[in-house]
């Protein structure tokens, strides 16, 4: 009669802290492989989509997930009840099969309460001493804060304009614009006025709230500014830049 090799038993010690670390390891491998971020003229963020080419780091996390996640989940599925700290739990080697791996829904992605603040600072213009800055923040309830300032240290008056676009990965574009005037020191002697043009637009827009999940799944932004430049032409230039980056599905003028 052939000799039967007994099934070995592994003795391990597990406490709640160790189980928490195992669970975190399973979840973090999954999340780390699915995040990608880059910087461009403006900024860009997106969750990796099916079919995206993987970088070496992303591939590493993919390998970790496929190699170690089943092992870690098997430990969780086969552990004995927790003993007092320092006690011994008995865990039998897993038998191959999906029934031993607990079925868990993927973690629910928590959407951020705001995007930004996005900053453009400094803003400068070739051949002029005019300078400035601008900032944009979006909120999950549809709120926004669009603020900035331009300063004219030169002798003469100048008009300033700025157009800012934020777009989702599906091509929904949200635009924010400003135009104003600055008075140079020579004209201030005659007419008065300020050498600074500042703005602070705060409000809410239902389209931002309605498209929040779409924005958070992948967003980009770009801004352009001009001196003595028609705001309509500036917006046209911005839309061409956005159109080169994505297929525009809709343009929503939040601040016009």
Secondary structure, 3 states (H helix, E strand, C coil): CCCCCCCCEEEECCCHHHHHHHHHHHHHHHHHHCEEEECCCCEEEEECCCCCCCCHHHHHHHHHHHHHHHHHHHHHHHCCCCCCCCCCEEEECCCCCHHHCCCCCCCCCCCCCEEEEEEEEEEECCCCCCEEEEEEEEECCCEEEEEEEEECCCCCCEEEEEEEEEEECCCEEEEEEEEEEECCHHHHHHHCCCCEEEEEEEEECHHHHHCHHHHHCEEEEEEEEEECCCHHHHHHHHHHHHHHHCCCCEEEEEEC
